[in-house]
Amino acid sequence: MRYSELADLYRRLEKTTLKTLKTKFVADFLKKTPDDLLEIVPYLILGKVFPDWDERELGVGEKLLIKAVSMATGVPEKEIEDSIRDTGDLGESVALAIKKKKQKSFFSQPLTIKRVYDTFVKIAEAQGEGSQDRKMKYLANLFMDAQPEEGKYIARTVLGTMRTGVAEGLLRDAIAEAFKVKPELVERAYMLTSDFGYVAKIAKLEGNEGLSEVRIQIGKPIRPMLAQNAASVKDALIEMGGEAAFEIKYDGARVQVHKDGDKVIVYSRRLENVTRSIPEVVEAIKAAVKPKKAIVEGELVAVGEGGKPRPFQYVLRRFRRKYNIDEMIEKIPLELNLFDVMFVDGESLIETKFIDRRKKLEEIVEESEKVKLAEQLITKKVEEAEAFYKRALELGHEGVMAKRLDAVYEPGNRGKKWLKVKPTMENLDLVIIGAEWGEGRRAHLLGSFLVAAYDPHSGEFVPVGKVGSGFTDEDLIEFTKMLKPYIVRQEGKFVEIEPKFVIEVTYQEIQKSPKYKSGFALRFPRYVALREDKSPEEADTIERVAELYELQEKFKAKK
Ligand SMILES: Nc1ncnc2c1ncn2[C@@H]1O[C@H](COP(=O)(O)OP(=O)(O)OP(=O)(O)O)[C@@H](O)[C@H]1O
């Protein structure tokens, strides 16, 4: 299949904002995709090469890409850089450079999707000495045979800046539409495997029946089960029907561990493969998790002096570090607190009740200095639960989780089977969808950010406030650099930004307000942290904002 057909799809997706139309375009494309490409095409449509949980990445930055374009087209690097400044769009400038190509080669081969993908794989796998140079040459080869528009989309894929507005929900609907299968079965299979390529293939070749038989597999992360809020321990206990398991809510980063013999993979909350950044934890897991094959879940916490927990950002620093890891092992020691088990030696446990999963977890784990079981109390008594909660806070933890004893594991669901109780109003994780250029000395920096909650029903991001405080000068410099490639449109000082980045925001209050379409506005929002561990679809939803509003009113009434 020609790559030009895919480029044509990207172009049409870019031209419309209508979700139904986008879904149709993607569905039509999937329908005509040959079987052997079906596992990769869904990712390419998302503007990715590999699923997030795949360890491979291209490792090509803007500089190297410009070099490759220059080599392929004969247009000097400087000229391409100037052009990017003019167009404000790297993809567009690559297309222009290809148009200008001086030495048009006679034997320009039409690009196929397979060739483009295989080249991406070679680029990702190029390692060690001279690898930058090899990556550049592989890319240049593609650009040499690319038509202008193809070049544009290759460049955007390589840099991860595709702007076609296709998110996971849309892809799911398109797969269902293309192969006439039930969307809820596509969703289910996806929640269990996080693999759109695999799901698309099963949908096409085996239909509804095949989809309903999809099982969890080692090496494919399961979407995590999530929690709602409760105003108090007592409320949580009532909601759970009078008895619940209370656990410490550790303030770290959630991880899902897949063990297969000597091979251990650790996925982050976003289901990215973070195994390499935490070798000492991997070794500890091998020793502590006894079965040959298992999938377990827990919270990875950074521990400070006297075993006191440190803020979750420390764990994220560990995840980011790719070199000199030994130094980090000493600086930021980690501890894993396991709280669930989903798979043991060939058997899926997600249909098993929580209380029995916990028993299984206790059976299969041999606790050690670095790997522990989450502290738990099963009780019917409010006073006991409150004492447990109080102690958790005194020890420096975030709060407690309450879990229904008879609940099965519901991948990807934020239901009432798990509730979290924390002392303060919860911060919100919101998506940046716009910004404003600063004034005077800061005119070249973005200074205030329009933030939105996610609406899973429409797939839209609905604004709830503007965040302008809480940023240091360095933050603003970093944010401007980070957001610039994703500017979609500029109007006066305001820029619209593609939803890509999630930030944690604190605020004084949630107000009802007609100002935004959401009906809510944050009072005095303040930036807390960049949530690199969350994708835009994992940001807080508009329902959550409404739920927090209700809780806030309840808190107020209590006071
Ligand atoms: N004992 C525990 N059981 C389950 N989750 C725990 C536990 N301790 C800490 N956690 C963390 O708390 C989170 C549960 O809250 P929630 O489902 O709302 O996730 P979240 O959206 O990541 O929220 P948060 O920002 O509060 O971590 C889990 O994702 C996990 O990271």
The ligand as a Tripos MOL2 file, in Angstrom:
@<TRIPOS>MOLECULE
LIG
   31    33     1     0     0
SMALL
NO_CHARGES

@<TRIPOS>ATOM
      1 N1         -2.9390    1.2380   47.9580 N.pl3     1 LIG1
      2 C1         -3.2310    1.7800   46.7930 C.ar      1 LIG1
      3 N2         -4.1510    1.2260   45.9680 N.ar      1 LIG1
      4 C2         -4.4570    1.7730   44.7790 C.ar      1 LIG1
      5 N3         -3.8970    2.8890   44.3110 N.ar      1 LIG1
      6 C3         -2.9690    3.5020   45.0790 C.ar      1 LIG1
      7 C4         -2.5930    2.9710   46.3370 C.ar      1 LIG1
      8 N4         -1.6500    3.7840   46.8590 N.ar      1 LIG1
      9 C5         -1.4450    4.7600   45.9830 C.ar      1 LIG1
     10 N5         -2.2350    4.6240   44.8980 N.ar      1 LIG1
     11 C6         -2.3060    5.5550   43.7630 C.3       1 LIG1
     12 O1         -3.5250    6.2380   43.8280 O.3       1 LIG1
     13 C7         -4.1510    6.2770   42.5750 C.3       1 LIG1
     14 C8         -5.6360    6.1330   42.7640 C.3       1 LIG1
     15 O2         -6.2570    7.3220   42.4440 O.3       1 LIG1
     16 P1         -6.8400    7.5130   40.9920 P.3       1 LIG1
     17 O3         -7.4220    6.2480   40.5310 O.co2     1 LIG1
     18 O4         -7.7160    8.6890   41.0330 O.co2     1 LIG1
     19 O5         -5.5480    7.7560   40.1270 O.3       1 LIG1
     20 P2         -4.9740    9.0780   39.5600 P.3       1 LIG1
     21 O6         -5.9080    9.6100   38.5270 O.co2     1 LIG1
     22 O7         -3.5820    8.7880   39.1540 O.co2     1 LIG1
     23 O8         -5.0410   10.0530   40.7990 O.3       1 LIG1
     24 P3         -3.9620   10.6530   41.7250 P.3       1 LIG1
     25 O9         -3.5760   11.9200   41.0240 O.co2     1 LIG1
     26 O10        -4.7330   10.8620   42.9890 O.co2     1 LIG1
     27 O11        -2.8470    9.6770   41.8690 O.co2     1 LIG1
     28 C9         -3.6000    5.1170   41.8000 C.3       1 LIG1
     29 O12        -3.5600    5.3750   40.4190 O.3       1 LIG1
     30 C10        -2.2390    4.9020   42.4090 C.3       1 LIG1
     31 O13        -1.2660    5.5810   41.6560 O.3       1 LIG1
@<TRIPOS>BOND
     1     1     2 1
     2     2     3 ar
     3     2     7 ar
     4     3     4 ar
     5     4     5 ar
     6     5     6 ar
     7     6     7 ar
     8     6    10 ar
     9     7     8 ar
    10     8     9 ar
    11     9    10 ar
    12    10    11 1
    13    11    12 1
    14    11    30 1
    15    12    13 1
    16    13    14 1
    17    13    28 1
    18    14    15 1
    19    15    16 1
    20    16    17 2
    21    16    18 1
    22    16    19 1
    23    19    20 1
    24    20    21 2
    25    20    22 1
    26    20    23 1
    27    23    24 1
    28    24    25 2
    29    24    26 1
    30    24    27 1
    31    28    29 1
    32    28    30 1
    33    30    31 1
@<TRIPOS>SUBSTRUCTURE
     1 LIG1         1 GROUP 0 **** ****
